[in-house]
């Protein structure tokens, strides 16, 4: 007889976790499952980062920290952003949170309410639409198309802005497509936003260190003209293989820092102190483990893109960033969900249906290549067998 608040039924989820659970259940039955479903590096966190957390615990980092994060950590983030993007960021604009996700929720809570419109990538990370719906704001999907390398079209996004638009969410390199938005498109979007000073931007740059084929990341921090309405989300989860540590941050406009800090105080008080020391070690220590992980991802990327393109009925765009390939499977005659189910149940390969990332994901399947090249080759072999048997 419990009566839940209406917002609970509007909250979505991340289907990758459902696939993970099913893959785990099949594996428990003794099936040999290759997991290309989950979006996390298959590497361990580099040892010197783990050691820093252990040392912090021994040294007595057992209490609360400031809600917005340790000052040393926020300074390390600002220095890292300067090194990577050449931008000066005041550490007071950096707010440390438990992972990438809280920043999305906080931004949605800050701007979303009935009547407000929020533009977000589709196909895109499913949590964007979920948290927008939670606030009762209207989700306005920006359609990301294969023919544009899954980058947004600035012209189309600008045309979607109305007087009710409060926030635009963008994500490059992107989940689930691996797409990277070219600088020219970002330039155009930023220029067009001059006419809409009421619109804030959340740029999810969690994959900012994972670009391949000589591509360079363009951070929205490089556009000072929007600094008063720009939120840049980034973190440690993907870059340092730290998904389970729960550590992330965002750079906020100065005027919004007190608001987001109050959300932190109400929500989680602060991030686990030892984890924050690990975060400092990650940013300030040697980066060779990160380089090695990225080199491995690049090699796997080539294997999977080439392998997918060689499958009957499958066409895969060059995956430019993150660790996802997002092939078009329409010509197999399977819908995205049918392919997800058949590949997992019949071939023992976990992938995620494109429709889990929004309606524009129909006809596509997300493959995470955060797995060994041997496993990727074996997964492709099994899928080939399945597709050929169906022809
Ligand atoms: N943003 C994007 C685009 C992601 O793909 C993910 C994780 O899959 C996140 C944010 C969330 O990262 P975290 O695990 O740090 O919350």
Boltz pocket constraint, residues with backbone or C-beta under 6 A from the ligand:
constraints:
  - pocket:
      binder: B
      contacts: [[A, 39], [A, 98], [A, 99], [A, 100], [A, 101], [A, 102], [A, 125], [A, 171], [A, 173], [A, 174], [A, 175], [A, 204], [A, 206], [A, 235], [A, 237], [A, 243], [A, 247], [A, 248]]
      max_distance: 6.0
